[in-house]
Protein backbone atom coordinates (compact mmCIF):
# COMPACT_ATOMS: atom_id res chain seq x y z
CA UNK A 1 0.00 0.00 0.00
CA UNK A 2 1.28 3.46 -0.80
CA UNK A 3 0.27 6.68 0.95
CA UNK A 4 -0.52 9.94 -0.77
CA UNK A 5 -0.80 13.49 0.53
CA UNK A 6 -4.36 14.75 0.74
CA UNK A 7 -4.40 18.02 -1.15
CA UNK A 8 -2.49 20.95 0.34
CA UNK A 9 -2.09 19.23 3.67
CA UNK A 10 0.42 17.05 5.41
CA UNK A 11 -2.13 14.26 5.90
CA UNK A 12 -1.23 11.00 4.18
CA UNK A 13 -3.98 8.59 3.17
CA UNK A 14 -3.76 5.08 1.79
CA UNK A 15 -4.32 4.78 -1.96
CA UNK A 16 -7.25 2.47 -1.24
CA UNK A 17 -9.80 3.22 1.47
CA UNK A 18 -12.79 1.47 3.03
CA UNK A 19 -16.25 2.26 1.69
CA UNK A 20 -19.13 1.67 4.08
CA UNK A 21 -22.33 2.12 2.09
CA UNK A 22 -22.93 -1.59 2.67
CA UNK A 23 -22.78 -1.24 6.46
CA UNK A 24 -26.28 -1.80 7.82
CA UNK A 25 -27.87 -1.75 4.39
CA UNK A 26 -31.18 -3.26 3.31
CA UNK A 27 -29.65 -5.72 0.87
CA UNK A 28 -29.50 -3.64 -2.31
CA UNK A 29 -25.99 -2.44 -1.49
CA UNK A 30 -25.34 -4.98 1.23
CA UNK A 31 -26.28 -5.72 4.81
CA UNK A 32 -22.97 -5.77 6.69
CA UNK A 33 -23.38 -6.08 10.46
CA UNK A 34 -20.90 -5.12 13.20
CA UNK A 35 -19.12 -8.49 13.29
CA UNK A 36 -18.66 -8.60 9.52
CA UNK A 37 -17.62 -4.92 9.49
CA UNK A 38 -14.85 -5.73 11.95
CA UNK A 39 -13.66 -8.59 9.74
CA UNK A 40 -13.57 -6.31 6.70
CA UNK A 41 -11.84 -3.52 8.61
CA UNK A 42 -9.23 -5.91 10.02
CA UNK A 43 -8.50 -7.24 6.54
CA UNK A 44 -8.01 -3.70 5.24
CA UNK A 45 -5.83 -2.72 8.19
CA UNK A 46 -3.65 -5.76 7.52
CA UNK A 47 -3.16 -4.44 3.97
CA UNK A 48 -2.18 -0.97 5.18
CA UNK A 49 -5.46 0.89 4.62
CA UNK A 50 -5.74 3.90 6.95
CA UNK A 51 -8.95 5.66 5.79
CA UNK A 52 -12.61 4.70 6.20
CA UNK A 53 -15.35 6.71 4.47
CA UNK A 54 -19.02 7.02 5.38
CA UNK A 55 -21.87 9.58 5.47
CA UNK A 56 -24.54 10.50 7.96
CA UNK A 57 -27.21 9.26 5.54
CA UNK A 58 -25.77 5.86 4.66
CA UNK A 59 -28.38 3.29 5.72
CA UNK A 60 -30.17 6.02 7.66
CA UNK A 61 -27.10 6.70 9.85
CA UNK A 62 -26.70 3.00 10.69
CA UNK A 63 -23.39 2.95 8.81
CA UNK A 64 -21.92 5.49 11.24
CA UNK A 65 -23.35 3.58 14.20
CA UNK A 66 -21.75 0.34 13.01
CA UNK A 67 -18.41 2.12 12.59
CA UNK A 68 -18.68 3.31 16.18
CA UNK A 69 -19.32 -0.24 17.36
CA UNK A 70 -16.64 -1.76 15.12
CA UNK A 71 -13.69 0.54 15.86
CA UNK A 72 -12.75 -1.05 19.16
CA UNK A 73 -9.53 -2.74 20.35
CA UNK A 74 -7.31 -0.01 18.93
CA UNK A 75 -8.85 0.08 15.45
CA UNK A 76 -9.81 3.76 15.79
CA UNK A 77 -6.19 4.75 16.41
CA UNK A 78 -5.19 3.12 13.12
CA UNK A 79 -7.90 4.64 10.93
CA UNK A 80 -8.79 8.11 9.72
CA UNK A 81 -12.56 8.64 9.63
CA UNK A 82 -14.24 10.59 6.83
CA UNK A 83 -17.96 11.35 6.83
CA UNK A 84 -20.36 13.74 5.08
CA UNK A 85 -23.24 16.13 5.67
CA UNK A 86 -25.93 17.68 3.46
CA UNK A 87 -28.93 15.40 2.89
CA UNK A 88 -32.16 15.29 4.94
CA UNK A 89 -31.89 13.90 8.47
CA UNK A 90 -35.43 14.71 9.55
CA UNK A 91 -38.68 16.27 8.41
CA UNK A 92 -38.07 19.78 9.74
CA UNK A 93 -37.21 22.70 7.45
CA UNK A 94 -33.69 22.92 8.88
CA UNK A 95 -32.96 19.19 8.90
CA UNK A 96 -31.07 19.36 5.61
CA UNK A 97 -28.65 21.51 3.66
CA UNK A 98 -25.44 23.26 4.61
CA UNK A 99 -26.55 25.92 7.07
CA UNK A 100 -24.48 26.53 10.20
CA UNK A 101 -27.34 25.03 12.22
CA UNK A 102 -27.47 21.80 10.27
CA UNK A 103 -23.71 21.33 9.80
CA UNK A 104 -22.79 21.71 13.46
CA UNK A 105 -25.76 19.71 14.69
CA UNK A 106 -24.98 16.83 12.34
CA UNK A 107 -21.25 16.89 13.09
CA UNK A 108 -22.01 16.48 16.78
CA UNK A 109 -24.48 13.67 16.02
CA UNK A 110 -21.92 11.88 13.83
CA UNK A 111 -19.30 12.12 16.59
CA UNK A 112 -21.69 10.48 19.05
CA UNK A 113 -22.68 7.69 16.66
CA UNK A 114 -19.08 6.89 15.80
CA UNK A 115 -17.95 7.19 19.43
CA UNK A 116 -15.05 9.45 18.59
CA UNK A 117 -13.86 12.90 19.64
CA UNK A 118 -12.92 14.08 16.16
CA UNK A 119 -13.83 13.60 12.50
CA UNK A 120 -10.63 13.47 10.48
CA UNK A 121 -12.23 14.55 7.18
CA UNK A 122 -15.64 16.24 7.12
CA UNK A 123 -17.13 16.57 3.64
CA UNK A 124 -20.09 18.52 2.35
CA UNK A 125 -22.02 15.88 0.42
CA UNK A 126 -23.33 18.15 -2.30
CA UNK A 127 -23.92 21.78 -3.23
CA UNK A 128 -26.56 23.78 -1.36
CA UNK A 129 -27.80 26.66 -3.48
CA UNK A 130 -29.88 28.21 -0.70
CA UNK A 131 -27.17 28.69 1.92
CA UNK A 132 -24.46 31.33 1.37
CA UNK A 133 -21.05 29.73 1.00
CA UNK A 134 -19.72 32.14 3.63
CA UNK A 135 -22.04 30.56 6.20
CA UNK A 136 -21.18 26.99 5.20
CA UNK A 137 -17.43 27.55 5.22
CA UNK A 138 -17.52 29.54 8.46
CA UNK A 139 -19.32 26.65 10.14
CA UNK A 140 -16.75 24.16 8.84
CA UNK A 141 -13.93 26.48 9.91
CA UNK A 142 -15.45 26.70 13.41
CA UNK A 143 -15.56 22.90 13.66
CA UNK A 144 -11.88 22.68 12.76
CA UNK A 145 -10.84 25.41 15.19
CA UNK A 146 -12.89 23.78 17.96
CA UNK A 147 -11.08 20.49 17.46
CA UNK A 148 -14.13 18.50 16.34
CA UNK A 149 -12.92 18.24 12.72
CA UNK A 150 -9.37 18.09 11.38
CA UNK A 151 -9.77 18.61 7.61
CA UNK A 152 -12.64 19.49 5.27
CA UNK A 153 -13.57 18.41 1.77
CA UNK A 154 -16.41 18.53 -0.72
CA UNK A 155 -18.26 15.86 -2.67
CA UNK A 156 -20.15 15.95 -5.96
CA UNK A 157 -19.33 19.59 -6.64
CA UNK A 158 -18.93 20.99 -10.12
CA UNK A 159 -15.72 22.86 -10.91
CA UNK A 160 -17.31 26.29 -10.46
CA UNK A 161 -18.71 25.22 -7.10
CA UNK A 162 -15.22 24.15 -6.04
CA UNK A 163 -13.52 27.32 -7.26
CA UNK A 164 -16.11 29.59 -5.66
CA UNK A 165 -15.71 27.81 -2.32
CA UNK A 166 -11.92 28.05 -2.46
CA UNK A 167 -12.16 31.75 -3.29
CA UNK A 168 -14.35 32.38 -0.22
CA UNK A 169 -11.96 30.41 1.99
CA UNK A 170 -8.98 32.35 0.68
CA UNK A 171 -10.70 35.71 1.08
CA UNK A 172 -11.84 35.08 4.66
CA UNK A 173 -8.95 32.95 5.85
CA UNK A 174 -11.22 29.94 6.43
CA UNK A 175 -10.12 26.33 6.18
CA UNK A 176 -9.84 25.19 2.55
CA UNK A 177 -11.14 22.00 1.03
CA UNK A 178 -8.26 19.53 0.77
CA UNK A 179 -10.23 16.95 -1.21
CA UNK A 180 -13.11 16.45 -3.59
CA UNK A 181 -14.92 13.13 -3.58
CA UNK A 182 -16.18 12.49 -7.09
CA UNK A 183 -17.39 9.81 -9.45
CA UNK A 184 -14.47 9.02 -11.74
CA UNK A 185 -14.08 5.75 -13.63
CA UNK A 186 -13.03 4.33 -16.97
CA UNK A 187 -16.65 4.72 -17.99
CA UNK A 188 -17.13 8.22 -16.51
CA UNK A 189 -14.15 10.44 -17.29
CA UNK A 190 -16.00 13.75 -17.56
CA UNK A 191 -14.24 14.94 -14.41
CA UNK A 192 -11.16 15.35 -16.60
CA UNK A 193 -12.80 18.29 -18.38
CA UNK A 194 -12.81 20.69 -15.41
CA UNK A 195 -12.83 19.09 -11.95
CA UNK A 196 -9.45 17.41 -12.22
CA UNK A 197 -7.67 20.39 -13.84
CA UNK A 198 -9.13 22.62 -11.11
CA UNK A 199 -7.97 20.20 -8.45
CA UNK A 200 -4.47 20.03 -9.90
CA UNK A 201 -4.27 23.81 -10.05
CA UNK A 202 -5.65 24.39 -6.56
CA UNK A 203 -4.14 21.46 -4.70
CA UNK A 204 -7.41 19.61 -4.07
CA UNK A 205 -6.96 15.85 -4.23
CA UNK A 206 -9.52 13.39 -5.59
CA UNK A 207 -11.23 10.67 -3.61
CA UNK A 208 -13.14 8.33 -5.90
CA UNK A 209 -16.52 6.88 -5.02
CA UNK A 210 -18.02 3.87 -6.82
CA UNK A 211 -14.80 3.27 -8.79
CA UNK A 212 -16.27 0.15 -10.41
CA UNK A 213 -19.42 2.01 -11.52
CA UNK A 214 -21.70 -0.05 -9.32
CA UNK A 215 -20.05 -3.27 -10.54
CA UNK A 216 -20.18 -2.60 -14.27
CA UNK A 217 -16.36 -2.37 -14.46
CA UNK A 218 -15.65 -5.42 -12.30
CA UNK A 219 -15.37 -7.63 -15.36
CA UNK A 220 -18.23 -9.82 -14.15
CA UNK A 221 -20.73 -8.14 -16.44
CA UNK A 222 -20.16 -8.55 -20.17
CA UNK A 223 -22.24 -7.98 -23.27
CA UNK A 224 -23.16 -11.67 -23.29
CA UNK A 225 -23.35 -12.64 -19.61
CA UNK A 226 -23.90 -11.41 -16.08
CA UNK A 227 -23.55 -12.91 -12.59
CA UNK A 228 -26.54 -14.40 -10.81
CA UNK A 229 -26.43 -11.79 -8.07
CA UNK A 230 -25.18 -8.25 -7.47
CA UNK A 231 -26.36 -4.65 -7.50
CA UNK A 232 -27.14 -4.45 -11.19
CA UNK A 233 -29.01 -7.76 -11.15
CA UNK A 234 -31.12 -6.37 -8.30
CA UNK A 235 -32.08 -3.31 -10.30
CA UNK A 236 -29.48 -0.80 -9.11
CA UNK A 237 -29.46 2.24 -11.42
CA UNK A 238 -26.47 4.28 -10.25
CA UNK A 239 -24.49 5.46 -12.12
CA UNK A 240 -26.72 5.56 -15.19
CA UNK A 241 -25.52 3.95 -18.42
CA UNK A 242 -26.41 6.13 -21.41
CA UNK A 243 -24.49 4.21 -24.05
CA UNK A 244 -24.32 0.45 -23.36
CA UNK A 245 -22.13 -0.24 -26.39
CA UNK A 246 -19.51 2.22 -25.13
CA UNK A 247 -19.56 0.44 -21.77
CA UNK A 248 -19.13 -3.00 -23.31
CA UNK A 249 -16.19 -1.86 -25.42
CA UNK A 250 -14.49 -0.69 -22.22
CA UNK A 251 -15.30 -3.93 -20.41
CA UNK A 252 -13.91 -5.94 -23.35
CA UNK A 253 -10.54 -4.21 -23.00
CA UNK A 254 -10.60 -4.41 -19.20
CA UNK A 255 -11.10 -8.17 -19.40
CA UNK A 256 -8.47 -8.48 -22.15
CA UNK A 257 -5.88 -6.76 -19.97
CA UNK A 258 -7.01 -8.73 -16.91
CA UNK A 259 -6.69 -12.03 -18.77
CA UNK A 260 -3.20 -11.18 -19.92
CA UNK A 261 -2.10 -10.39 -16.36
CA UNK A 262 -3.99 -13.17 -14.61
CA UNK A 263 -5.96 -10.74 -12.42
CA UNK A 264 -9.60 -9.69 -12.11
CA UNK A 265 -11.24 -6.99 -14.17
CA UNK A 266 -11.92 -5.08 -10.96
CA UNK A 267 -8.21 -4.91 -10.20
CA UNK A 268 -7.50 -3.52 -13.67
CA UNK A 269 -10.20 -0.84 -13.38
CA UNK A 270 -8.93 0.19 -9.94
CA UNK A 271 -5.27 0.16 -11.02
CA UNK A 272 -6.12 2.51 -13.89
CA UNK A 273 -7.47 5.01 -11.35
CA UNK A 274 -4.45 4.55 -9.08
CA UNK A 275 -2.21 5.53 -12.00
CA UNK A 276 -3.64 9.08 -11.86
CA UNK A 277 -1.43 11.36 -9.70
CA UNK A 278 -4.33 13.53 -8.51
CA UNK A 279 -6.16 10.52 -7.07
CA UNK A 280 -5.32 10.38 -3.37
CA UNK A 281 -7.50 7.37 -2.57
CA UNK A 282 -9.97 5.06 -4.27
CA UNK A 283 -12.86 4.03 -2.03
CA UNK A 284 -13.57 0.32 -2.33
CA UNK A 285 -16.34 -1.64 -0.73
CA UNK A 286 -17.80 -5.09 -0.80
CA UNK A 287 -20.69 -7.19 0.36
CA UNK A 288 -18.27 -9.84 1.60
CA UNK A 289 -14.63 -10.49 2.47
CA UNK A 290 -13.91 -12.01 -0.93
CA UNK A 291 -14.78 -8.78 -2.75
CA UNK A 292 -12.56 -6.77 -0.40
CA UNK A 293 -9.68 -9.23 -0.84
CA UNK A 294 -9.86 -8.95 -4.61
CA UNK A 295 -10.12 -5.15 -4.63
CA UNK A 296 -7.18 -4.72 -2.24
CA UNK A 297 -4.90 -6.54 -4.66
CA UNK A 298 -5.22 -3.57 -7.03
CA UNK A 299 -2.72 -1.70 -4.84
CA UNK A 300 -0.07 -4.19 -5.96
CA UNK A 301 -0.91 -3.99 -9.68
CA UNK A 302 1.05 -1.56 -11.87
CA UNK A 303 -0.26 -1.39 -15.41
CA UNK A 304 2.21 -1.06 -18.28
CA UNK A 305 2.29 1.96 -20.54
CA UNK A 306 0.79 -0.12 -23.33
CA UNK A 307 -2.04 -1.35 -21.10
CA UNK A 308 -2.81 2.18 -19.92
CA UNK A 309 -2.85 3.43 -23.50
CA UNK A 310 -5.35 0.73 -24.50
CA UNK A 311 -7.62 1.61 -21.60
CA UNK A 312 -7.30 5.34 -22.25
CA UNK A 313 -8.14 4.93 -25.92
CA UNK A 314 -11.27 2.83 -25.47
CA UNK A 315 -12.62 4.91 -22.58
CA UNK A 316 -12.51 8.35 -24.17
CA UNK A 317 -15.80 10.09 -23.22
CA UNK A 318 -18.48 9.45 -25.80
CA UNK A 319 -20.43 12.68 -25.55
CA UNK A 320 -22.84 14.38 -25.85
CA UNK A 321 -25.04 13.01 -23.08
CA UNK A 322 -25.79 14.19 -19.54
CA UNK A 323 -22.89 13.39 -17.29
CA UNK A 324 -22.76 12.86 -13.55
CA UNK A 325 -21.55 16.12 -12.08
CA UNK A 326 -23.67 18.17 -14.47
CA UNK A 327 -26.78 16.50 -13.08
CA UNK A 328 -26.25 18.22 -9.75
CA UNK A 329 -26.47 21.76 -11.09
CA UNK A 330 -29.93 21.78 -12.66
CA UNK A 331 -31.68 22.95 -9.47
CA UNK A 332 -28.83 24.81 -7.81
CA UNK A 333 -30.84 27.97 -7.29
CA UNK A 334 -33.66 26.04 -5.68
CA UNK A 335 -31.17 24.37 -3.41
CA UNK A 336 -32.58 20.85 -3.69
CA UNK A 337 -30.88 18.11 -5.71
CA UNK A 338 -32.61 15.27 -7.48
CA UNK A 339 -32.89 12.99 -4.46
CA UNK A 340 -33.91 10.08 -6.66
CA UNK A 341 -30.26 9.83 -7.67
CA UNK A 342 -29.38 9.18 -4.04
CA UNK A 343 -32.27 7.00 -2.99
CA UNK A 344 -30.04 4.06 -1.99
CA UNK A 345 -28.42 6.31 0.64
CA UNK A 346 -31.54 7.74 2.20
CA UNK A 347 -34.09 6.58 4.69
CA UNK A 348 -36.81 4.39 3.24
C-alpha positions in Angstrom: 0.0 0.0 0.0 1.3 3.5 -0.8 0.3 6.7 1.0 -0.5 9.9 -0.8 -0.8 13.5 0.5 -4.4 14.8 0.7 -4.4 18.0 -1.1 -2.5 20.9 0.3 -2.1 19.2 3.7 0.4 17.0 5.4 -2.1 14.3 5.9 -1.2 11.0 4.2 -4.0 8.6 3.2 -3.8 5.1 1.8 -4.3 4.8 -2.0 -7.3 2.5 -1.2 -9.8 3.2 1.5 -12.8 1.5 3.0 -16.2 2.3 1.7 -19.1 1.7 4.1 -22.3 2.1 2.1 -22.9 -1.6 2.7 -22.8 -1.2 6.5 -26.3 -1.8 7.8 -27.9 -1.8 4.4 -31.2 -3.3 3.3 -29.6 -5.7 0.9 -29.5 -3.6 -2.3 -26.0 -2.4 -1.5 -25.3 -5.0 1.2 -26.3 -5.7 4.8 -23.0 -5.8 6.7 -23.4 -6.1 10.5 -20.9 -5.1 13.2 -19.1 -8.5 13.3 -18.7 -8.6 9.5 -17.6 -4.9 9.5 -14.8 -5.7 11.9 -13.7 -8.6 9.7 -13.6 -6.3 6.7 -11.8 -3.5 8.6 -9.2 -5.9 10.0 -8.5 -7.2 6.5 -8.0 -3.7 5.2 -5.8 -2.7 8.2 -3.7 -5.8 7.5 -3.2 -4.4 4.0 -2.2 -1.0 5.2 -5.5 0.9 4.6 -5.7 3.9 6.9 -8.9 5.7 5.8 -12.6 4.7 6.2 -15.4 6.7 4.5 -19.0 7.0 5.4 -21.9 9.6 5.5 -24.5 10.5 8.0 -27.2 9.3 5.5 -25.8 5.9 4.7 -28.4 3.3 5.7 -30.2 6.0 7.7 -27.1 6.7 9.8 -26.7 3.0 10.7 -23.4 3.0 8.8 -21.9 5.5 11.2 -23.3 3.6 14.2 -21.7 0.3 13.0 -18.4 2.1 12.6 -18.7 3.3 16.2 -19.3 -0.2 17.4 -16.6 -1.8 15.1 -13.7 0.5 15.9 -12.8 -1.1 19.2 -9.5 -2.7 20.3 -7.3 0.0 18.9 -8.9 0.1 15.5 -9.8 3.8 15.8 -6.2 4.8 16.4 -5.2 3.1 13.1 -7.9 4.6 10.9 -8.8 8.1 9.7 -12.6 8.6 9.6 -14.2 10.6 6.8 -18.0 11.3 6.8 -20.4 13.7 5.1 -23.2 16.1 5.7 -25.9 17.7 3.5 -28.9 15.4 2.9 -32.2 15.3 4.9 -31.9 13.9 8.5 -35.4 14.7 9.6 -38.7 16.3 8.4 -38.1 19.8 9.7 -37.2 22.7 7.5 -33.7 22.9 8.9 -33.0 19.2 8.9 -31.1 19.4 5.6 -28.7 21.5 3.7 -25.4 23.3 4.6 -26.6 25.9 7.1 -24.5 26.5 10.2 -27.3 25.0 12.2 -27.5 21.8 10.3 -23.7 21.3 9.8 -22.8 21.7 13.5 -25.8 19.7 14.7 -25.0 16.8 12.3 -21.3 16.9 13.1 -22.0 16.5 16.8 -24.5 13.7 16.0 -21.9 11.9 13.8 -19.3 12.1 16.6 -21.7 10.5 19.1 -22.7 7.7 16.7 -19.1 6.9 15.8 -18.0 7.2 19.4 -15.1 9.4 18.6 -13.9 12.9 19.6 -12.9 14.1 16.2 -13.8 13.6 12.5 -10.6 13.5 10.5 -12.2 14.6 7.2 -15.6 16.2 7.1 -17.1 16.6 3.6 -20.1 18.5 2.4 -22.0 15.9 0.4 -23.3 18.2 -2.3 -23.9 21.8 -3.2 -26.6 23.8 -1.4 -27.8 26.7 -3.5 -29.9 28.2 -0.7 -27.2 28.7 1.9 -24.5 31.3 1.4 -21.0 29.7 1.0 -19.7 32.1 3.6 -22.0 30.6 6.2 -21.2 27.0 5.2 -17.4 27.5 5.2 -17.5 29.5 8.5 -19.3 26.6 10.1 -16.7 24.2 8.8 -13.9 26.5 9.9 -15.5 26.7 13.4 -15.6 22.9 13.7 -11.9 22.7 12.8 -10.8 25.4 15.2 -12.9 23.8 18.0 -11.1 20.5 17.5 -14.1 18.5 16.3 -12.9 18.2 12.7 -9.4 18.1 11.4 -9.8 18.6 7.6 -12.6 19.5 5.3 -13.6 18.4 1.8 -16.4 18.5 -0.7 -18.3 15.9 -2.7 -20.1 16.0 -6.0 -19.3 19.6 -6.6 -18.9 21.0 -10.1 -15.7 22.9 -10.9 -17.3 26.3 -10.5 -18.7 25.2 -7.1 -15.2 24.2 -6.0 -13.5 27.3 -7.3 -16.1 29.6 -5.7 -15.7 27.8 -2.3 -11.9 28.1 -2.5 -12.2 31.8 -3.3 -14.3 32.4 -0.2 -12.0 30.4 2.0 -9.0 32.4 0.7 -10.7 35.7 1.1 -11.8 35.1 4.7 -8.9 32.9 5.8 -11.2 29.9 6.4 -10.1 26.3 6.2 -9.8 25.2 2.6 -11.1 22.0 1.0 -8.3 19.5 0.8 -10.2 16.9 -1.2 -13.1 16.5 -3.6 -14.9 13.1 -3.6 -16.2 12.5 -7.1 -17.4 9.8 -9.5 -14.5 9.0 -11.7 -14.1 5.7 -13.6 -13.0 4.3 -17.0 -16.7 4.7 -18.0 -17.1 8.2 -16.5 -14.2 10.4 -17.3 -16.0 13.8 -17.6 -14.2 14.9 -14.4 -11.2 15.3 -16.6 -12.8 18.3 -18.4 -12.8 20.7 -15.4 -12.8 19.1 -12.0 -9.4 17.4 -12.2 -7.7 20.4 -13.8 -9.1 22.6 -11.1 -8.0 20.2 -8.5 -4.5 20.0 -9.9 -4.3 23.8 -10.0 -5.7 24.4 -6.6 -4.1 21.5 -4.7 -7.4 19.6 -4.1 -7.0 15.8 -4.2 -9.5 13.4 -5.6 -11.2 10.7 -3.6 -13.1 8.3 -5.9 -16.5 6.9 -5.0 -18.0 3.9 -6.8 -14.8 3.3 -8.8 -16.3 0.2 -10.4 -19.4 2.0 -11.5 -21.7 0.0 -9.3 -20.1 -3.3 -10.5 -20.2 -2.6 -14.3 -16.4 -2.4 -14.5 -15.7 -5.4 -12.3 -15.4 -7.6 -15.4 -18.2 -9.8 -14.1 -20.7 -8.1 -16.4 -20.2 -8.5 -20.2 -22.2 -8.0 -23.3 -23.2 -11.7 -23.3 -23.4 -12.6 -19.6 -23.9 -11.4 -16.1 -23.6 -12.9 -12.6 -26.5 -14.4 -10.8 -26.4 -11.8 -8.1 -25.2 -8.3 -7.5 -26.4 -4.7 -7.5 -27.1 -4.4 -11.2 -29.0 -7.8 -11.1 -31.1 -6.4 -8.3 -32.1 -3.3 -10.3 -29.5 -0.8 -9.1 -29.5 2.2 -11.4 -26.5 4.3 -10.3 -24.5 5.5 -12.1 -26.7 5.6 -15.2 -25.5 3.9 -18.4 -26.4 6.1 -21.4 -24.5 4.2 -24.1 -24.3 0.4 -23.4 -22.1 -0.2 -26.4 -19.5 2.2 -25.1 -19.6 0.4 -21.8 -19.1 -3.0 -23.3 -16.2 -1.9 -25.4 -14.5 -0.7 -22.2 -15.3 -3.9 -20.4 -13.9 -5.9 -23.3 -10.5 -4.2 -23.0 -10.6 -4.4 -19.2 -11.1 -8.2 -19.4 -8.5 -8.5 -22.1 -5.9 -6.8 -20.0 -7.0 -8.7 -16.9 -6.7 -12.0 -18.8 -3.2 -11.2 -19.9 -2.1 -10.4 -16.4 -4.0 -13.2 -14.6 -6.0 -10.7 -12.4 -9.6 -9.7 -12.1 -11.2 -7.0 -14.2 -11.9 -5.1 -11.0 -8.2 -4.9 -10.2 -7.5 -3.5 -13.7 -10.2 -0.8 -13.4 -8.9 0.2 -9.9 -5.3 0.2 -11.0 -6.1 2.5 -13.9 -7.5 5.0 -11.3 -4.5 4.6 -9.1 -2.2 5.5 -12.0 -3.6 9.1 -11.9 -1.4 11.4 -9.7 -4.3 13.5 -8.5 -6.2 10.5 -7.1 -5.3 10.4 -3.4 -7.5 7.4 -2.6 -10.0 5.1 -4.3 -12.9 4.0 -2.0 -13.6 0.3 -2.3 -16.3 -1.6 -0.7 -17.8 -5.1 -0.8 -20.7 -7.2 0.4 -18.3 -9.8 1.6 -14.6 -10.5 2.5 -13.9 -12.0 -0.9 -14.8 -8.8 -2.8 -12.6 -6.8 -0.4 -9.7 -9.2 -0.8 -9.9 -8.9 -4.6 -10.1 -5.2 -4.6 -7.2 -4.7 -2.2 -4.9 -6.5 -4.7 -5.2 -3.6 -7.0 -2.7 -1.7 -4.8 -0.1 -4.2 -6.0 -0.9 -4.0 -9.7 1.0 -1.6 -11.9 -0.3 -1.4 -15.4 2.2 -1.1 -18.3 2.3 2.0 -20.5 0.8 -0.1 -23.3 -2.0 -1.3 -21.1 -2.8 2.2 -19.9 -2.8 3.4 -23.5 -5.4 0.7 -24.5 -7.6 1.6 -21.6 -7.3 5.3 -22.2 -8.1 4.9 -25.9 -11.3 2.8 -25.5 -12.6 4.9 -22.6 -12.5 8.4 -24.2 -15.8 10.1 -23.2 -18.5 9.4 -25.8 -20.4 12.7 -25.6 -22.8 14.4 -25.9 -25.0 13.0 -23.1 -25.8 14.2 -19.5 -22.9 13.4 -17.3 -22.8 12.9 -13.5 -21.5 16.1 -12.1 -23.7 18.2 -14.5 -26.8 16.5 -13.1 -26.2 18.2 -9.7 -26.5 21.8 -11.1 -29.9 21.8 -12.7 -31.7 22.9 -9.5 -28.8 24.8 -7.8 -30.8 28.0 -7.3 -33.7 26.0 -5.7 -31.2 24.4 -3.4 -32.6 20.9 -3.7 -30.9 18.1 -5.7 -32.6 15.3 -7.5 -32.9 13.0 -4.5 -33.9 10.1 -6.7 -30.3 9.8 -7.7 -29.4 9.2 -4.0 -32.3 7.0 -3.0 -30.0 4.1 -2.0 -28.4 6.3 0.6 -31.5 7.7 2.2 -34.1 6.6 4.7 -36.8 4.4 3.2 
